[in-house]
């Protein structure tokens, strides 16, 4: 069930529609993480501009996303290799049991 919600990013409210309670929770967690990173940048450079803080938060989060995507891809590759190896062992066992 879609629900209209409002989140705040860098103190500015943004209306958004969440398609489910789970998506609403995800949106709110993401907004909290962005705001945490913005606050961290602001504490290190109080004279900076909010757009710069938001840009660095986006860059940092995107780098994390890419790093995790690469790790997941590598794990899928390892999984495929292990499945192929296991299939080979099982075929040998089946051959030897006849």
mmCIF file as gemmi writes it, N, C-alpha and C atoms, coordinates in Angstrom:
data_model
loop_
_atom_site.group_PDB
_atom_site.id
_atom_site.type_symbol
_atom_site.label_atom_id
_atom_site.label_alt_id
_atom_site.label_comp_id
_atom_site.label_asym_id
_atom_site.label_entity_id
_atom_site.label_seq_id
_atom_site.pdbx_PDB_ins_code
_atom_site.Cartn_x
_atom_site.Cartn_y
_atom_site.Cartn_z
_atom_site.occupancy
_atom_site.B_iso_or_equiv
_atom_site.pdbx_formal_charge
_atom_site.auth_seq_id
_atom_site.auth_asym_id
_atom_site.pdbx_PDB_model_num
ATOM 1 N N . UNK Axp A 1 ? 0.846 -1.168 0 1 0 ? 1 A 1
ATOM 2 C CA . UNK Axp A 1 ? 0 0 0 1 0 ? 1 A 1
ATOM 3 C C . UNK Axp A 1 ? 0.901 1.243 0 1 0 ? 1 A 1
ATOM 4 N N . UNK Axp A 2 ? 0.761 2.082 -0.999 1 0 ? 2 A 1
ATOM 5 C CA . UNK Axp A 2 ? 1.573 3.291 -1.119 1 0 ? 2 A 1
ATOM 6 C C . UNK Axp A 2 ? 1.185 4.297 -0.038 1 0 ? 2 A 1
ATOM 7 N N . UNK Axp A 3 ? 2.215 4.975 0.463 1 0 ? 3 A 1
ATOM 8 C CA . UNK Axp A 3 ? 1.984 5.978 1.491 1 0 ? 3 A 1
ATOM 9 C C . UNK Axp A 3 ? 2.879 7.171 1.219 1 0 ? 3 A 1
ATOM 10 N N . UNK Axp A 4 ? 2.289 8.361 1.266 1 0 ? 4 A 1
ATOM 11 C CA . UNK Axp A 4 ? 3.072 9.581 1.111 1 0 ? 4 A 1
ATOM 12 C C . UNK Axp A 4 ? 3.751 9.9 2.432 1 0 ? 4 A 1
ATOM 13 N N . UNK Axp A 5 ? 5.061 10.126 2.355 1 0 ? 5 A 1
ATOM 14 C CA . UNK Axp A 5 ? 5.829 10.461 3.548 1 0 ? 5 A 1
ATOM 15 C C . UNK Axp A 5 ? 6.675 11.686 3.23 1 0 ? 5 A 1
ATOM 16 N N . UNK Axp A 6 ? 7.252 12.263 4.25 1 0 ? 6 A 1
ATOM 17 C CA . UNK Axp A 6 ? 8.18 13.38 4.086 1 0 ? 6 A 1
ATOM 18 C C . UNK Axp A 6 ? 9.456 13.026 4.82 1 0 ? 6 A 1
ATOM 19 N N . UNK Axp A 7 ? 10.568 13.187 4.103 1 0 ? 7 A 1
ATOM 20 C CA . UNK Axp A 7 ? 11.866 12.994 4.732 1 0 ? 7 A 1
ATOM 21 C C . UNK Axp A 7 ? 12.602 14.324 4.691 1 0 ? 7 A 1
ATOM 22 N N . UNK Axp A 8 ? 13.589 14.462 5.538 1 0 ? 8 A 1
ATOM 23 C CA . UNK Axp A 8 ? 14.426 15.656 5.521 1 0 ? 8 A 1
ATOM 24 C C . UNK Axp A 8 ? 15.832 15.251 5.134 1 0 ? 8 A 1
ATOM 25 N N . UNK Axp A 9 ? 16.376 15.973 4.163 1 0 ? 9 A 1
ATOM 26 C CA . UNK Axp A 9 ? 17.77 15.824 3.779 1 0 ? 9 A 1
ATOM 27 C C . UNK Axp A 9 ? 18.42 17.179 3.946 1 0 ? 9 A 1
ATOM 28 N N . UNK Axp A 10 ? 19.441 17.231 4.778 1 0 ? 10 A 1
ATOM 29 C CA . UNK Axp A 10 ? 20.134 18.485 5.075 1 0 ? 10 A 1
ATOM 30 C C . UNK Axp A 10 ? 19.154 19.555 5.547 1 0 ? 10 A 1
ATOM 31 N N . UNK Axp A 11 ? 18.169 19.146 6.315 1 0 ? 11 A 1
ATOM 32 C CA . UNK Axp A 11 ? 17.211 20.08 6.884 1 0 ? 11 A 1
ATOM 33 C C . UNK Axp A 11 ? 16.064 20.478 5.964 1 0 ? 11 A 1
ATOM 34 N N . UNK Axp A 12 ? 16.093 20.06 4.708 1 0 ? 12 A 1
ATOM 35 C CA . UNK Axp A 12 ? 15.04 20.422 3.759 1 0 ? 12 A 1
ATOM 36 C C . UNK Axp A 12 ? 14.073 19.253 3.606 1 0 ? 12 A 1
ATOM 37 N N . UNK Axp A 13 ? 12.759 19.52 3.746 1 0 ? 13 A 1
ATOM 38 C CA . UNK Axp A 13 ? 11.781 18.437 3.615 1 0 ? 13 A 1
ATOM 39 C C . UNK Axp A 13 ? 11.542 18.068 2.146 1 0 ? 13 A 1
ATOM 40 N N . UNK Axp A 14 ? 11.383 16.769 1.931 1 0 ? 14 A 1
ATOM 41 C CA . UNK Axp A 14 ? 11.102 16.246 0.59 1 0 ? 14 A 1
ATOM 42 C C . UNK Axp A 14 ? 9.934 15.269 0.683 1 0 ? 14 A 1
ATOM 43 N N . UNK Axp A 15 ? 8.849 15.54 -0.037 1 0 ? 15 A 1
ATOM 44 C CA . UNK Axp A 15 ? 7.747 14.567 -0.065 1 0 ? 15 A 1
ATOM 45 C C . UNK Axp A 15 ? 8.121 13.417 -1.002 1 0 ? 15 A 1
ATOM 46 N N . UNK Axp A 16 ? 7.77 12.23 -0.587 1 0 ? 16 A 1
ATOM 47 C CA . UNK Axp A 16 ? 8.093 11.042 -1.383 1 0 ? 16 A 1
ATOM 48 C C . UNK Axp A 16 ? 7.035 9.984 -1.101 1 0 ? 16 A 1
ATOM 49 N N . UNK Axp A 17 ? 6.835 9.097 -2.051 1 0 ? 17 A 1
ATOM 50 C CA . UNK Axp A 17 ? 5.874 8.017 -1.869 1 0 ? 17 A 1
ATOM 51 C C . UNK Axp A 17 ? 6.611 6.72 -1.623 1 0 ? 17 A 1
ATOM 52 N N . UNK Axp A 18 ? 6.249 6.058 -0.544 1 0 ? 18 A 1
ATOM 53 C CA . UNK Axp A 18 ? 6.791 4.735 -0.224 1 0 ? 18 A 1
ATOM 54 C C . UNK Axp A 18 ? 5.751 3.705 -0.649 1 0 ? 18 A 1
ATOM 55 N N . UNK Axp A 19 ? 6.183 2.714 -1.404 1 0 ? 19 A 1
ATOM 56 C CA . UNK Axp A 19 ? 5.25 1.719 -1.938 1 0 ? 19 A 1
ATOM 57 C C . UNK Axp A 19 ? 4.862 0.646 -0.922 1 0 ? 19 A 1
ATOM 58 N N . UNK Axp A 20 ? 5.633 0.547 0.171 1 0 ? 20 A 1
ATOM 59 C CA . UNK Axp A 20 ? 5.343 -0.447 1.198 1 0 ? 20 A 1
ATOM 60 C C . UNK Axp A 20 ? 5.959 0.024 2.515 1 0 ? 20 A 1
ATOM 61 N N . UNK Axp A 21 ? 5.536 -0.574 3.621 1 0 ? 21 A 1
ATOM 62 C CA . UNK Axp A 21 ? 6.171 -0.229 4.902 1 0 ? 21 A 1
ATOM 63 C C . UNK Axp A 21 ? 7.673 -0.528 4.898 1 0 ? 21 A 1
ATOM 64 N N . UNK Axp A 22 ? 8.072 -1.608 4.21 1 0 ? 22 A 1
ATOM 65 C CA . UNK Axp A 22 ? 9.486 -1.943 4.13 1 0 ? 22 A 1
ATOM 66 C C . UNK Axp A 22 ? 10.251 -0.874 3.356 1 0 ? 22 A 1
ATOM 67 N N . UNK Axp A 23 ? 9.653 -0.394 2.269 1 0 ? 23 A 1
ATOM 68 C CA . UNK Axp A 23 ? 10.321 0.653 1.498 1 0 ? 23 A 1
ATOM 69 C C . UNK Axp A 23 ? 10.381 1.949 2.304 1 0 ? 23 A 1
ATOM 70 N N . UNK Axp A 24 ? 9.335 2.245 3.056 1 0 ? 24 A 1
ATOM 71 C CA . UNK Axp A 24 ? 9.369 3.437 3.906 1 0 ? 24 A 1
ATOM 72 C C . UNK Axp A 24 ? 10.521 3.351 4.898 1 0 ? 24 A 1
ATOM 73 N N . UNK Axp A 25 ? 10.685 2.203 5.515 1 0 ? 25 A 1
ATOM 74 C CA . UNK Axp A 25 ? 11.778 2.021 6.472 1 0 ? 25 A 1
ATOM 75 C C . UNK Axp A 25 ? 13.125 2.198 5.78 1 0 ? 25 A 1
ATOM 76 N N . UNK Axp A 26 ? 13.263 1.646 4.584 1 0 ? 26 A 1
ATOM 77 C CA . UNK Axp A 26 ? 14.508 1.776 3.832 1 0 ? 26 A 1
ATOM 78 C C . UNK Axp A 26 ? 14.782 3.241 3.474 1 0 ? 26 A 1
ATOM 79 N N . UNK Axp A 27 ? 13.766 3.954 3.034 1 0 ? 27 A 1
ATOM 80 C CA . UNK Axp A 27 ? 13.918 5.369 2.691 1 0 ? 27 A 1
ATOM 81 C C . UNK Axp A 27 ? 14.362 6.162 3.915 1 0 ? 27 A 1
ATOM 82 N N . UNK Axp A 28 ? 13.714 5.911 5.039 1 0 ? 28 A 1
ATOM 83 C CA . UNK Axp A 28 ? 14.058 6.652 6.263 1 0 ? 28 A 1
ATOM 84 C C . UNK Axp A 28 ? 15.479 6.319 6.741 1 0 ? 28 A 1
ATOM 85 N N . UNK Axp A 29 ? 15.86 5.067 6.636 1 0 ? 29 A 1
ATOM 86 C CA . UNK Axp A 29 ? 17.229 4.689 7.018 1 0 ? 29 A 1
ATOM 87 C C . UNK Axp A 29 ? 18.249 5.351 6.099 1 0 ? 29 A 1
ATOM 88 N N . UNK Axp A 30 ? 17.945 5.377 4.804 1 0 ? 30 A 1
ATOM 89 C CA . UNK Axp A 30 ? 18.851 6.015 3.838 1 0 ? 30 A 1
ATOM 90 C C . UNK Axp A 30 ? 18.971 7.507 4.13 1 0 ? 30 A 1
ATOM 91 N N . UNK Axp A 31 ? 17.853 8.164 4.398 1 0 ? 31 A 1
ATOM 92 C CA . UNK Axp A 31 ? 17.883 9.592 4.725 1 0 ? 31 A 1
ATOM 93 C C . UNK Axp A 31 ? 18.695 9.836 5.995 1 0 ? 31 A 1
ATOM 94 N N . UNK Axp A 32 ? 18.525 8.987 6.984 1 0 ? 32 A 1
ATOM 95 C CA . UNK Axp A 32 ? 19.297 9.123 8.226 1 0 ? 32 A 1
ATOM 96 C C . UNK Axp A 32 ? 20.796 8.988 7.96 1 0 ? 32 A 1
ATOM 97 N N . UNK Axp A 33 ? 21.164 8.034 7.106 1 0 ? 33 A 1
ATOM 98 C CA . UNK Axp A 33 ? 22.581 7.83 6.787 1 0 ? 33 A 1
ATOM 99 C C . UNK Axp A 33 ? 23.146 9.042 6.034 1 0 ? 33 A 1
ATOM 100 N N . UNK Axp A 34 ? 22.393 9.553 5.086 1 0 ? 34 A 1
ATOM 101 C CA . UNK Axp A 34 ? 22.838 10.75 4.351 1 0 ? 34 A 1
ATOM 102 C C . UNK Axp A 34 ? 23.01 11.914 5.311 1 0 ? 34 A 1
ATOM 103 N N . UNK Axp A 35 ? 22.037 12.129 6.164 1 0 ? 35 A 1
ATOM 104 C CA . UNK Axp A 35 ? 22.116 13.237 7.122 1 0 ? 35 A 1
ATOM 105 C C . UNK Axp A 35 ? 23.276 13.068 8.094 1 0 ? 35 A 1
ATOM 106 N N . UNK Axp A 36 ? 23.556 11.826 8.481 1 0 ? 36 A 1
ATOM 107 C CA . UNK Axp A 36 ? 24.694 11.575 9.369 1 0 ? 36 A 1
ATOM 108 C C . UNK Axp A 36 ? 26.003 11.963 8.68 1 0 ? 36 A 1
ATOM 109 N N . UNK Axp A 37 ? 26.123 11.592 7.428 1 0 ? 37 A 1
ATOM 110 C CA . UNK Axp A 37 ? 27.349 11.915 6.689 1 0 ? 37 A 1
ATOM 111 C C . UNK Axp A 37 ? 27.475 13.416 6.453 1 0 ? 37 A 1
ATOM 112 N N . UNK Axp A 38 ? 26.374 14.059 6.147 1 0 ? 38 A 1
ATOM 113 C CA . UNK Axp A 38 ? 26.395 15.512 5.962 1 0 ? 38 A 1
ATOM 114 C C . UNK Axp A 38 ? 26.836 16.187 7.257 1 0 ? 38 A 1
ATOM 115 N N . UNK Axp A 39 ? 26.269 15.755 8.381 1 0 ? 39 A 1
ATOM 116 C CA . UNK Axp A 39 ? 26.635 16.337 9.679 1 0 ? 39 A 1
ATOM 117 C C . UNK Axp A 39 ? 28.113 16.124 9.973 1 0 ? 39 A 1
ATOM 118 N N . UNK Axp A 40 ? 28.645 14.967 9.591 1 0 ? 40 A 1
ATOM 119 C CA . UNK Axp A 40 ? 30.061 14.688 9.785 1 0 ? 40 A 1
ATOM 120 C C . UNK Axp A 40 ? 30.916 15.667 8.983 1 0 ? 40 A 1
ATOM 121 N N . UNK Axp A 41 ? 30.562 15.87 7.713 1 0 ? 41 A 1
ATOM 122 C CA . UNK Axp A 41 ? 31.311 16.826 6.882 1 0 ? 41 A 1
ATOM 123 C C . UNK Axp A 41 ? 31.187 18.252 7.431 1 0 ? 41 A 1
ATOM 124 N N . UNK Axp A 42 ? 29.992 18.611 7.89 1 0 ? 42 A 1
ATOM 125 C CA . UNK Axp A 42 ? 29.784 19.954 8.445 1 0 ? 42 A 1
ATOM 126 C C . UNK Axp A 42 ? 30.617 20.175 9.691 1 0 ? 42 A 1
ATOM 127 N N . UNK Axp A 43 ? 30.742 19.137 10.521 1 0 ? 43 A 1
ATOM 128 C CA . UNK Axp A 43 ? 31.519 19.301 11.749 1 0 ? 43 A 1
ATOM 129 C C . UNK Axp A 43 ? 32.993 19.506 11.446 1 0 ? 43 A 1
ATOM 130 N N . UNK Axp A 44 ? 33.462 18.931 10.335 1 0 ? 44 A 1
ATOM 131 C CA . UNK Axp A 44 ? 34.865 19.07 9.952 1 0 ? 44 A 1
ATOM 132 C C . UNK Axp A 44 ? 35.135 20.39 9.216 1 0 ? 44 A 1
ATOM 133 N N . UNK Axp A 45 ? 34.1 20.955 8.61 1 0 ? 45 A 1
ATOM 134 C CA . UNK Axp A 45 ? 34.262 22.18 7.834 1 0 ? 45 A 1
ATOM 135 C C . UNK Axp A 45 ? 33.012 23.049 7.975 1 0 ? 45 A 1
ATOM 136 N N . UNK Axp A 46 ? 32.848 23.738 9.119 1 0 ? 46 A 1
ATOM 137 C CA . UNK Axp A 46 ? 31.627 24.502 9.378 1 0 ? 46 A 1
ATOM 138 C C . UNK Axp A 46 ? 31.383 25.652 8.39 1 0 ? 46 A 1
ATOM 139 N N . UNK Axp A 47 ? 32.413 26.068 7.695 1 0 ? 47 A 1
ATOM 140 C CA . UNK Axp A 47 ? 32.275 27.188 6.754 1 0 ? 47 A 1
ATOM 141 C C . UNK Axp A 47 ? 31.876 26.715 5.352 1 0 ? 47 A 1
ATOM 142 N N . UNK Axp A 48 ? 31.785 25.404 5.146 1 0 ? 48 A 1
ATOM 143 C CA . UNK Axp A 48 ? 31.497 24.869 3.818 1 0 ? 48 A 1
ATOM 144 C C . UNK Axp A 48 ? 30.043 25.06 3.418 1 0 ? 48 A 1
ATOM 145 N N . UNK Axp A 49 ? 29.757 24.689 2.192 1 0 ? 49 A 1
ATOM 146 C CA . UNK Axp A 49 ? 28.419 24.826 1.63 1 0 ? 49 A 1
ATOM 147 C C . UNK Axp A 49 ? 27.701 23.481 1.653 1 0 ? 49 A 1
ATOM 148 N N . UNK Axp A 50 ? 26.396 23.517 1.896 1 0 ? 50 A 1
ATOM 149 C CA . UNK Axp A 50 ? 25.605 22.296 2.025 1 0 ? 50 A 1
ATOM 150 C C . UNK Axp A 50 ? 25.663 21.459 0.749 1 0 ? 50 A 1
ATOM 151 N N . UNK Axp A 51 ? 25.686 22.11 -0.4 1 0 ? 51 A 1
ATOM 152 C CA . UNK Axp A 51 ? 25.738 21.356 -1.663 1 0 ? 51 A 1
ATOM 153 C C . UNK Axp A 51 ? 27.034 20.555 -1.754 1 0 ? 51 A 1
ATOM 154 N N . UNK Axp A 52 ? 28.118 21.085 -1.227 1 0 ? 52 A 1
ATOM 155 C CA . UNK Axp A 52 ? 29.378 20.341 -1.213 1 0 ? 52 A 1
ATOM 156 C C . UNK Axp A 52 ? 29.285 19.136 -0.282 1 0 ? 52 A 1
ATOM 157 N N . UNK Axp A 53 ? 28.672 19.336 0.874 1 0 ? 53 A 1
ATOM 158 C CA . UNK Axp A 53 ? 28.516 18.232 1.827 1 0 ? 53 A 1
ATOM 159 C C . UNK Axp A 53 ? 27.647 17.134 1.229 1 0 ? 53 A 1
ATOM 160 N N . UNK Axp A 54 ? 26.572 17.534 0.558 1 0 ? 54 A 1
ATOM 161 C CA . UNK Axp A 54 ? 25.688 16.551 -0.069 1 0 ? 54 A 1
ATOM 162 C C . UNK Axp A 54 ? 26.418 15.821 -1.197 1 0 ? 54 A 1
ATOM 163 N N . UNK Axp A 55 ? 27.231 16.553 -1.946 1 0 ? 55 A 1
ATOM 164 C CA . UNK Axp A 55 ? 27.991 15.931 -3.035 1 0 ? 55 A 1
ATOM 165 C C . UNK Axp A 55 ? 28.976 14.9 -2.492 1 0 ? 55 A 1
ATOM 166 N N . UNK Axp A 56 ? 29.672 15.246 -1.42 1 0 ? 56 A 1
ATOM 167 C CA . UNK Axp A 56 ? 30.618 14.301 -0.834 1 0 ? 56 A 1
ATOM 168 C C . UNK Axp A 56 ? 29.892 13.098 -0.228 1 0 ? 56 A 1
ATOM 169 N N . UNK Axp A 57 ? 28.737 13.338 0.375 1 0 ? 57 A 1
ATOM 170 C CA . UNK Axp A 57 ? 27.96 12.22 0.92 1 0 ? 57 A 1
ATOM 171 C C . UNK Axp A 57 ? 27.532 11.287 -0.216 1 0 ? 57 A 1
ATOM 172 N N . UNK Axp A 58 ? 27.065 11.852 -1.326 1 0 ? 58 A 1
ATOM 173 C CA . UNK Axp A 58 ? 26.66 11.038 -2.477 1 0 ? 58 A 1
ATOM 174 C C . UNK Axp A 58 ? 27.851 10.265 -3.039 1 0 ? 58 A 1
ATOM 175 N N . UNK Axp A 59 ? 28.99 10.929 -3.171 1 0 ? 59 A 1
ATOM 176 C CA . UNK Axp A 59 ? 30.187 10.269 -3.685 1 0 ? 59 A 1
ATOM 177 C C . UNK Axp A 59 ? 30.603 9.113 -2.777 1 0 ? 59 A 1
ATOM 178 N N . UNK Axp A 60 ? 30.624 9.365 -1.478 1 0 ? 60 A 1
ATOM 179 C CA . UNK Axp A 60 ? 31.027 8.354 -0.514 1 0 ? 60 A 1
ATOM 180 C C . UNK Axp A 60 ? 30.083 7.159 -0.538 1 0 ? 60 A 1
ATOM 181 N N . UNK Axp A 61 ? 28.778 7.423 -0.568 1 0 ? 61 A 1
ATOM 182 C CA . UNK Axp A 61 ? 27.801 6.334 -0.596 1 0 ? 61 A 1
ATOM 183 C C . UNK Axp A 61 ? 27.884 5.552 -1.9 1 0 ? 61 A 1
ATOM 184 N N . UNK Axp A 62 ? 28.114 6.238 -3.007 1 0 ? 62 A 1
ATOM 185 C CA . UNK Axp A 62 ? 28.233 5.567 -4.295 1 0 ? 62 A 1
ATOM 186 C C . UNK Axp A 62 ? 29.482 4.686 -4.33 1 0 ? 62 A 1
ATOM 187 N N . UNK Axp A 63 ? 30.565 5.169 -3.763 1 0 ? 63 A 1
ATOM 188 C CA . UNK Axp A 63 ? 31.786 4.36 -3.687 1 0 ? 63 A 1
ATOM 189 C C . UNK Axp A 63 ? 31.531 3.092 -2.864 1 0 ? 63 A 1
ATOM 190 N N . UNK Axp A 64 ? 30.798 3.232 -1.767 1 0 ? 64 A 1
ATOM 191 C CA . UNK Axp A 64 ? 30.455 2.06 -0.947 1 0 ? 64 A 1
ATOM 192 C C . UNK Axp A 64 ? 29.596 1.081 -1.741 1 0 ? 64 A 1
ATOM 193 N N . UNK Axp A 65 ? 28.639 1.607 -2.48 1 0 ? 65 A 1
ATOM 194 C CA . UNK Axp A 65 ? 27.76 0.77 -3.299 1 0 ? 65 A 1
ATOM 195 C C . UNK Axp A 65 ? 28.575 0 -4.346 1 0 ? 65 A 1
ATOM 196 N N . UNK Axp A 66 ? 29.468 0.682 -5.039 1 0 ? 66 A 1
ATOM 197 C CA . UNK Axp A 66 ? 30.282 0.04 -6.076 1 0 ? 66 A 1
ATOM 198 C C . UNK Axp A 66 ? 31.185 -1.024 -5.469 1 0 ? 66 A 1
ATOM 199 N N . UNK Axp A 67 ? 31.789 -0.723 -4.326 1 0 ? 67 A 1
ATOM 200 C CA . UNK Axp A 67 ? 32.651 -1.691 -3.645 1 0 ? 67 A 1
ATOM 201 C C . UNK Axp A 67 ? 31.865 -2.951 -3.294 1 0 ? 67 A 1
ATOM 202 N N . UNK Axp A 68 ? 30.672 -2.776 -2.728 1 0 ? 68 A 1
ATOM 203 C CA . UNK Axp A 68 ? 29.853 -3.935 -2.356 1 0 ? 68 A 1
ATOM 204 C C . UNK Axp A 68 ? 29.37 -4.688 -3.585 1 0 ? 68 A 1
ATOM 205 N N . UNK Axp A 69 ? 29.015 -3.979 -4.655 1 0 ? 69 A 1
ATOM 206 C CA . UNK Axp A 69 ? 28.59 -4.64 -5.898 1 0 ? 69 A 1
ATOM 207 C C . UNK Axp A 69 ? 29.712 -5.492 -6.465 1 0 ? 69 A 1
ATOM 208 N N . UNK Axp A 70 ? 30.923 -4.952 -6.44 1 0 ? 70 A 1
ATOM 209 C CA . UNK Axp A 70 ? 32.078 -5.713 -6.932 1 0 ? 70 A 1
ATOM 210 C C . UNK Axp A 70 ? 32.309 -6.97 -6.086 1 0 ? 70 A 1
ATOM 211 N N . UNK Axp A 71 ? 32.176 -6.836 -4.765 1 0 ? 71 A 1
ATOM 212 C CA . UNK Axp A 71 ? 32.355 -7.991 -3.885 1 0 ? 71 A 1
ATOM 213 C C . UNK Axp A 71 ? 31.271 -9.044 -4.139 1 0 ? 71 A 1
ATOM 214 N N . UNK Axp A 72 ? 30.044 -8.6 -4.345 1 0 ? 72 A 1
ATOM 215 C CA . UNK Axp A 72 ? 28.949 -9.535 -4.619 1 0 ? 72 A 1
ATOM 216 C C . UNK Axp A 72 ? 29.191 -10.258 -5.942 1 0 ? 72 A 1
ATOM 217 N N . UNK Axp A 73 ? 29.632 -9.53 -6.955 1 0 ? 73 A 1
ATOM 218 C CA . UNK Axp A 73 ? 29.929 -10.154 -8.253 1 0 ? 73 A 1
ATOM 219 C C . UNK Axp A 73 ? 31.022 -11.209 -8.103 1 0 ? 73 A 1
ATOM 220 N N . UNK Axp A 74 ? 32.048 -10.883 -7.333 1 0 ? 74 A 1
ATOM 221 C CA . UNK Axp A 74 ? 33.134 -11.839 -7.109 1 0 ? 74 A 1
ATOM 222 C C . UNK Axp A 74 ? 32.611 -13.077 -6.379 1 0 ? 74 A 1
ATOM 223 N N . UNK Axp A 75 ? 31.727 -12.887 -5.407 1 0 ? 75 A 1
ATOM 224 C CA . UNK Axp A 75 ? 31.164 -14.027 -4.673 1 0 ? 75 A 1
ATOM 225 C C . UNK Axp A 75 ? 30.308 -14.894 -5.58 1 0 ? 75 A 1
ATOM 226 N N . UNK Axp A 76 ? 29.532 -14.278 -6.482 1 0 ? 76 A 1
ATOM 227 C CA . UNK Axp A 76 ? 28.744 -15.064 -7.439 1 0 ? 76 A 1
ATOM 228 C C . UNK Axp A 76 ? 29.665 -15.877 -8.337 1 0 ? 76 A 1
ATOM 229 N N . UNK Axp A 77 ? 30.779 -15.29 -8.743 1 0 ? 77 A 1
ATOM 230 C CA . UNK Axp A 77 ? 31.752 -16.019 -9.555 1 0 ? 77 A 1
ATOM 231 C C . UNK Axp A 77 ? 32.324 -17.205 -8.803 1 0 ? 77 A 1
ATOM 232 N N . UNK Axp A 78 ? 32.661 -16.999 -7.538 1 0 ? 78 A 1
ATOM 233 C CA . UNK Axp A 78 ? 33.173 -18.095 -6.709 1 0 ? 78 A 1
ATOM 234 C C . UNK Axp A 78 ? 32.117 -19.174 -6.512 1 0 ? 78 A 1
ATOM 235 N N . UNK Axp A 79 ? 30.872 -18.741 -6.315 1 0 ? 79 A 1
ATOM 236 C CA . UNK Axp A 79 ? 29.785 -19.703 -6.14 1 0 ? 79 A 1
ATOM 237 C C . UNK Axp A 79 ? 29.63 -20.563 -7.393 1 0 ? 79 A 1
ATOM 238 N N . UNK Axp A 80 ? 29.651 -19.955 -8.562 1 0 ? 80 A 1
ATOM 239 C CA . UNK Axp A 80 ? 29.501 -20.694 -9.813 1 0 ? 80 A 1
ATOM 240 C C . UNK Axp A 80 ? 30.641 -21.7 -9.972 1 0 ? 80 A 1
ATOM 241 N N . UNK Axp A 81 ? 31.842 -21.294 -9.613 1 0 ? 81 A 1
ATOM 242 C CA . UNK Axp A 81 ? 32.998 -22.182 -9.706 1 0 ? 81 A 1
ATOM 243 C C . UNK Axp A 81 ? 32.834 -23.369 -8.758 1 0 ? 81 A 1
ATOM 244 N N . UNK Axp A 82 ? 32.386 -23.098 -7.529 1 0 ? 82 A 1
ATOM 245 C CA . UNK Axp A 82 ? 32.192 -24.176 -6.553 1 0 ? 82 A 1
ATOM 246 C C . UNK Axp A 82 ? 31.07 -25.125 -6.973 1 0 ? 82 A 1
ATOM 247 N N . UNK Axp A 83 ? 30.001 -24.59 -7.54 1 0 ? 83 A 1
ATOM 248 C CA . UNK Axp A 83 ? 28.89 -25.432 -8.003 1 0 ? 83 A 1
ATOM 249 C C . UNK Axp A 83 ? 29.368 -26.352 -9.127 1 0 ? 83 A 1
ATOM 250 N N . UNK Axp A 84 ? 30.155 -25.806 -10.044 1 0 ? 84 A 1
ATOM 251 C CA . UNK Axp A 84 ? 30.697 -26.611 -11.147 1 0 ? 84 A 1
ATOM 252 C C . UNK Axp A 84 ? 31.612 -27.708 -10.609 1 0 ? 84 A 1
ATOM 253 N N . UNK Axp A 85 ? 32.45 -27.344 -9.647 1 0 ? 85 A 1
ATOM 254 C CA . UNK Axp A 85 ? 33.352 -28.32 -9.039 1 0 ? 85 A 1
ATOM 255 C C . UNK Axp A 85 ? 32.568 -29.419 -8.315 1 0 ? 85 A 1
ATOM 256 N N . UNK Axp A 86 ? 31.547 -29.03 -7.583 1 0 ? 86 A 1
ATOM 257 C CA . UNK Axp A 86 ? 30.709 -29.991 -6.87 1 0 ? 86 A 1
ATOM 258 C C . UNK Axp A 86 ? 29.995 -30.914 -7.846 1 0 ? 86 A 1
ATOM 259 N N . UNK Axp A 87 ? 29.472 -30.354 -8.927 1 0 ? 87 A 1
ATOM 260 C CA . UNK Axp A 87 ? 28.83 -31.192 -9.944 1 0 ? 87 A 1
ATOM 261 C C . UNK Axp A 87 ? 29.797 -32.234 -10.483 1 0 ? 87 A 1
ATOM 262 N N . UNK Axp A 88 ? 31.04 -31.823 -10.71 1 0 ? 88 A 1
ATOM 263 C CA . UNK Axp A 88 ? 32.054 -32.776 -11.181 1 0 ? 88 A 1
ATOM 264 C C . UNK Axp A 88 ? 32.28 -33.898 -10.191 1 0 ? 88 A 1
ATOM 265 N N . UNK Axp A 89 ? 32.382 -33.558 -8.922 1 0 ? 89 A 1
ATOM 266 C CA . UNK Axp A 89 ? 32.564 -34.589 -7.891 1 0 ? 89 A 1
ATOM 267 C C . UNK Axp A 89 ? 31.376 -35.539 -7.848 1 0 ? 89 A 1
ATOM 268 N N . UNK Axp A 90 ? 30.166 -34.983 -7.917 1 0 ? 90 A 1
ATOM 269 C CA . UNK Axp A 90 ? 28.962 -35.817 -7.861 1 0 ? 90 A 1
ATOM 270 C C . UNK Axp A 90 ? 28.879 -36.744 -9.076 1 0 ? 90 A 1
ATOM 271 N N . UNK Axp A 91 ? 29.274 -36.267 -10.25 1 0 ? 91 A 1
ATOM 272 C CA . UNK Axp A 91 ? 29.261 -37.124 -11.437 1 0 ? 91 A 1
ATOM 273 C C . UNK Axp A 91 ? 30.272 -38.247 -11.286 1 0 ? 91 A 1
ATOM 274 N N . UNK Axp A 92 ? 31.425 -37.951 -10.708 1 0 ? 92 A 1
ATOM 275 C CA . UNK Axp A 92 ? 32.449 -38.997 -10.481 1 0 ? 92 A 1
ATOM 276 C C . UNK Axp A 92 ? 31.953 -40.036 -9.487 1 0 ? 92 A 1
ATOM 277 N N . UNK Axp A 93 ? 31.276 -39.594 -8.452 1 0 ? 93 A 1
ATOM 278 C CA . UNK Axp A 93 ? 30.736 -40.513 -7.458 1 0 ? 93 A 1
ATOM 279 C C . UNK Axp A 93 ? 29.698 -41.409 -8.124 1 0 ? 93 A 1
ATOM 280 N N . UNK Axp A 94 ? 28.847 -40.825 -8.957 1 0 ? 94 A 1
ATOM 281 C CA . UNK Axp A 94 ? 27.799 -41.59 -9.643 1 0 ? 94 A 1
ATOM 282 C C . UNK Axp A 94 ? 28.432 -42.605 -10.588 1 0 ? 94 A 1
ATOM 283 N N . UNK Axp A 95 ? 29.484 -42.207 -11.302 1 0 ? 95 A 1
ATOM 284 C CA . UNK Axp A 95 ? 30.186 -43.113 -12.225 1 0 ? 95 A 1
ATOM 285 C C . UNK Axp A 95 ? 30.808 -44.279 -11.467 1 0 ? 95 A 1
ATOM 286 N N . UNK Axp A 96 ? 31.452 -43.97 -10.365 1 0 ? 96 A 1
ATOM 287 C CA . UNK Axp A 96 ? 32.166 -44.991 -9.601 1 0 ? 96 A 1
ATOM 288 C C . UNK Axp A 96 ? 31.232 -45.932 -8.842 1 0 ? 96 A 1
ATOM 289 N N . UNK Axp A 97 ? 30.009 -45.525 -8.619 1 0 ? 97 A 1
ATOM 290 C CA . UNK Axp A 97 ? 29.083 -46.369 -7.865 1 0 ? 97 A 1
ATOM 291 C C . UNK Axp A 97 ? 28.365 -47.371 -8.764 1 0 ? 97 A 1
ATOM 292 N N . UNK Axp A 98 ? 28.557 -47.3 -10.062 1 0 ? 98 A 1
ATOM 293 C CA . UNK Axp A 98 ? 27.877 -48.226 -10.974 1 0 ? 98 A 1
ATOM 294 C C . UNK Axp A 98 ? 28.608 -49.485 -11.131 1 0 ? 98 A 1
